[in-house]
Amino acid sequence: MRILRTDEARFTGLPDYPFAPNYLDVAPNLRMHYVDEGPATGTPVLMLHGEPSWSYLYRHMIPLVSQAGYRVLAPDLIGFGKSDKPASVDDYSYDRHLTWLAHWLETLDLRNITLVCQNWGSLLGLRLAAEHPQRFSRIIVGNGMLPTGETRVPTVFSLWKAFATHSPWFPVGRIVQIGTERTLSKAELAAYEAPFPTAEYKAGARAFPKLVPVSPEDPASEANKAAWRVLEKWRKPFITCFSAGDPITRGGDRYMQRRIPGAHGQPHITLRGGHFLQEDSPEAFARTIIDALKTEMAA
């Protein structure tokens, strides 16, 4: 496996991203970067990004939640952000991503975690919580799902998958902008491009759409079904925080509310914004997290 590492200089002076870098090897010669802000003894809040973003996506939320007294951890998935990037699309699989994340989680020995996840952060995070339930106390899902390949995928996803697989042009900043209602600044667009100095650094981003289970025969389908069997008995708080303007995940919030016991009676919310609600409604998303944690404290 050939590993690429983005030069740290490309991350200098990014707008609204002052966070000190932290690194952990999740496999031999494979380094994962993560943000770790707030008191070390605070209740951990794990923010998982998706495709094709990185922890920069949570830059407006991290200070709000950490200043409220919680420890916020936001890793860059392997292939993204400041984390190392295997150079071949074939180096990435659903299970490998989970193995890397689980190693990071167990090495830091995080417990009583509030999971905040969106997009592929949900595909990975919900599996992670189902497979390590003793480490998680609460789940907050924004514009995400755990697919098993048993339901028809939206046409817009099929188009996205074809584009990611075959297009010679893969403009990460533009892709994030398409999924965001507000207009990103040139500096913000450049920040999303920063991890990828050349096309070969984008193998992880191109790989993700092909890893989504779209049929019951998919390699990840059975493991995701097993995770759902855990989630169908999940009685810890499970909150959906979707946006009003996401054509890919629309309706997924109601599906999870019906199927997961811990979602019953929770303060589910619909926020303004597109797919990347962290860009469109970061304050409201952060407030949802803080209010959920305060409710636990009061109880």
C-alpha positions in Angstrom: 0.0 0.0 0.0 1.5 3.3 -1.1 0.7 6.0 1.4 0.5 9.8 0.6 0.8 12.5 3.2 -0.3 16.0 2.5 2.3 18.7 3.3 1.3 20.5 6.5 2.0 23.9 4.8 -1.2 23.4 2.7 -3.1 23.9 6.0 -1.5 27.1 7.1 -3.9 30.0 7.7 -7.2 28.2 7.0 -10.1 30.4 8.0 -11.7 29.6 11.4 -9.6 26.5 11.9 -7.1 27.3 14.7 -7.0 23.8 16.2 -3.8 22.1 17.2 -3.2 18.9 15.3 -3.1 15.5 17.0 -2.0 12.3 15.3 -2.3 8.6 16.0 -1.1 5.6 14.0 -4.1 3.4 13.2 -2.1 0.8 11.3 1.7 0.5 10.5 2.8 3.7 8.8 -0.8 5.0 8.6 -1.4 8.1 10.6 -4.8 9.5 11.5 -5.2 13.2 12.4 -7.8 14.4 14.8 -9.0 17.6 16.5 -9.1 17.3 20.4 -10.6 20.5 22.0 -12.1 21.3 25.4 -11.3 19.8 28.8 -9.6 16.4 28.8 -12.0 15.3 31.5 -15.1 16.5 29.8 -17.7 14.2 28.3 -16.4 13.2 24.9 -18.3 14.4 21.8 -17.2 12.5 18.7 -17.9 14.4 15.4 -17.5 12.3 12.3 -17.4 13.9 8.9 -18.3 12.3 5.6 -17.7 12.7 1.8 -15.6 14.5 0.5 -15.1 16.8 3.6 -12.9 16.6 6.6 -12.9 17.9 10.2 -12.9 21.5 8.7 -16.6 20.9 8.2 -17.1 21.1 12.0 -15.0 24.2 12.5 -17.9 26.5 13.6 -19.3 23.8 15.9 -16.2 22.6 17.7 -15.6 25.8 19.7 -19.3 26.1 20.7 -19.4 22.6 22.1 -16.0 22.6 23.7 -16.6 26.0 25.4 -19.7 24.5 26.9 -17.4 22.2 28.8 -17.2 19.1 26.6 -14.3 17.4 25.0 -14.8 17.5 21.3 -12.9 15.0 19.1 -13.1 15.3 15.3 -10.9 12.8 13.4 -10.1 13.0 9.7 -11.0 9.7 8.1 -8.1 8.0 6.4 -7.9 9.5 2.9 -9.2 12.9 4.0 -8.0 16.1 5.7 -4.6 15.9 7.5 -4.8 12.1 7.8 -2.7 9.8 5.5 -4.0 8.8 2.1 -3.5 5.4 0.6 -3.0 6.1 -3.1 -5.2 3.4 -4.7 -9.0 3.4 -4.7 -8.7 -0.4 -4.0 -6.9 0.3 -0.7 -10.2 1.5 0.8 -13.1 -0.7 2.0 -16.0 -0.2 4.5 -14.4 -2.7 6.9 -10.9 -1.1 6.7 -12.4 2.3 7.5 -14.1 0.8 10.6 -10.9 -1.0 11.7 -9.0 2.2 11.5 -11.6 4.1 13.4 -12.1 1.4 16.0 -8.3 1.3 16.6 -8.3 5.1 17.2 -11.3 4.8 19.5 -9.8 2.0 21.6 -6.3 3.5 21.8 -7.8 6.7 23.2 -10.1 4.6 25.3 -13.0 6.9 24.8 -16.2 6.1 26.9 -19.6 7.8 27.5 -19.3 9.1 24.0 -21.9 11.3 22.3 -21.7 10.5 18.6 -22.4 13.2 16.1 -22.4 12.0 12.5 -23.3 13.0 9.0 -23.0 11.4 5.5 -20.3 8.7 5.6 -19.7 9.7 9.2 -23.1 8.0 9.8 -22.4 4.9 7.8 -19.2 4.4 9.9 -20.4 5.9 13.1 -23.6 3.9 13.5 -21.7 0.7 12.8 -19.1 1.8 15.3 -21.7 2.5 18.0 -23.5 -0.8 17.3 -20.3 -2.8 17.5 -19.0 -1.0 20.6 -22.2 0.0 22.4 -20.6 0.1 25.8 -18.6 3.1 24.7 -21.5 5.2 23.5 -24.2 7.0 25.6 -26.0 9.0 22.9 -26.2 9.3 19.1 -27.1 12.4 17.1 -27.4 11.9 13.4 -27.5 14.7 10.9 -28.3 13.9 7.2 -27.1 10.3 7.4 -28.2 6.7 7.4 -27.0 3.1 7.7 -28.0 1.4 4.4 -28.2 -2.3 4.0 -28.8 -2.5 0.3 -32.4 -3.6 0.7 -34.0 -0.3 -0.4 -33.8 1.6 -3.7 -31.2 4.3 -3.7 -32.2 7.8 -4.9 -31.4 8.7 -8.5 -29.3 11.6 -7.3 -27.0 9.1 -5.5 -26.6 6.9 -8.6 -25.5 10.0 -10.6 -23.1 11.0 -7.8 -21.6 7.5 -7.7 -21.1 7.5 -11.5 -19.5 10.9 -11.4 -17.1 10.0 -8.6 -16.1 6.8 -10.3 -15.7 8.0 -13.9 -15.2 11.8 -14.0 -11.6 12.9 -14.7 -12.6 16.1 -12.8 -13.3 15.9 -9.1 -13.5 19.4 -7.6 -13.9 18.8 -3.9 -14.6 22.5 -3.0 -17.3 22.7 -5.7 -18.8 19.4 -4.5 -19.1 20.8 -1.0 -20.6 24.0 -2.3 -23.3 22.1 -4.3 -24.4 20.5 -1.0 -24.4 23.8 0.9 -27.1 26.5 0.6 -24.9 29.5 1.7 -22.1 30.7 -0.6 -18.7 29.6 0.6 -15.9 32.0 0.4 -12.9 31.4 -1.9 -10.8 30.7 1.2 -13.3 28.2 2.5 -13.4 26.4 -0.9 -9.6 26.3 -0.9 -9.7 24.8 2.6 -11.7 21.9 1.4 -9.2 21.4 -1.4 -6.2 21.8 0.8 -5.9 18.0 1.7 -5.6 17.1 -2.0 -2.7 18.8 -3.8 -3.0 16.4 -6.8 -5.6 14.0 -8.2 -3.9 10.9 -6.8 -4.6 12.2 -3.2 -8.3 11.9 -3.9 -8.5 8.1 -4.1 -10.3 7.9 -0.7 -12.9 10.5 -1.7 -13.5 8.7 -5.0 -13.8 5.3 -3.3 -16.6 6.1 -0.8 -19.6 6.2 -3.2 -18.8 2.7 -4.5 -18.6 1.4 -0.9 -22.2 2.3 -0.1 -24.3 -0.9 0.0 -26.8 -0.8 -2.8 -27.8 -4.4 -2.9 -28.1 -7.3 -0.4 -25.1 -8.9 -2.0 -22.8 -6.0 -1.1 -19.8 -7.0 1.1 -21.0 -4.7 3.9 -24.7 -5.6 3.7 -24.7 -8.4 6.3 -22.6 -6.4 8.8 -24.9 -3.4 8.5 -27.9 -5.7 9.0 -26.3 -7.0 12.2 -25.7 -3.4 13.3 -29.4 -2.6 12.7 -30.4 -5.5 15.0 -28.4 -3.8 17.7 -30.0 -0.4 16.9 -33.5 -1.9 16.9 -32.9 -2.5 20.7 -31.0 0.7 21.3 -32.7 2.5 24.2 -30.1 5.2 24.9 -30.9 8.7 23.5 -31.0 8.8 19.7 -31.7 12.2 18.1 -32.1 13.1 14.5 -31.0 16.6 13.3 -31.6 16.6 9.6 -31.8 19.6 7.3 -34.8 20.6 5.2 -32.9 20.7 1.9 -31.1 17.4 1.4 -32.4 15.3 -1.5 -30.1 12.3 -0.7 -31.1 11.6 2.9 -34.6 13.1 3.0 -36.9 10.8 5.0 -34.1 9.0 6.7 -34.8 10.8 10.0 -38.4 9.6 10.2 -37.3 6.0 9.3 -34.8 5.9 12.2 -37.3 7.6 14.6 -39.8 4.7 13.9 -37.2 1.9 14.1 -34.9 2.8 17.0 -36.5 2.7 20.5 -34.1 5.4 21.8 -35.5 7.9 19.3 -38.9 7.8 20.9 -39.8 11.0 22.7 -36.5 12.7 21.7 -36.3 16.4 20.6 -35.8 15.7 16.9 -35.3 18.8 14.8 -35.2 19.9 11.2 -32.7 22.7 10.4 -32.4 25.0 7.5 -29.8 24.0 5.0 -28.5 21.6 2.4 -26.6 18.3 2.7 -23.8 19.9 4.7 -25.9 21.4 7.5 -22.7 22.0 9.5 -22.1 24.8 7.0 -25.6 26.1 6.8 -26.8 25.8 10.5 -23.7 25.3 12.7 -25.0 27.2 15.7 -28.4 25.4 15.7 -26.7 22.0 15.2 -24.2 22.7 18.1 -27.1 23.9 20.3 -28.9 20.6 19.7 -25.8 18.7 20.9 -25.3 21.0 24.0 -29.0 20.8 25.0 -28.9 17.0 24.7 -25.9 16.8 27.0 -27.4 19.2 29.5 -30.5 17.1 29.6 -28.4 14.2 30.7 -26.7 16.3 33.4 -30.1 17.4 34.7 -31.4 13.9 34.8 
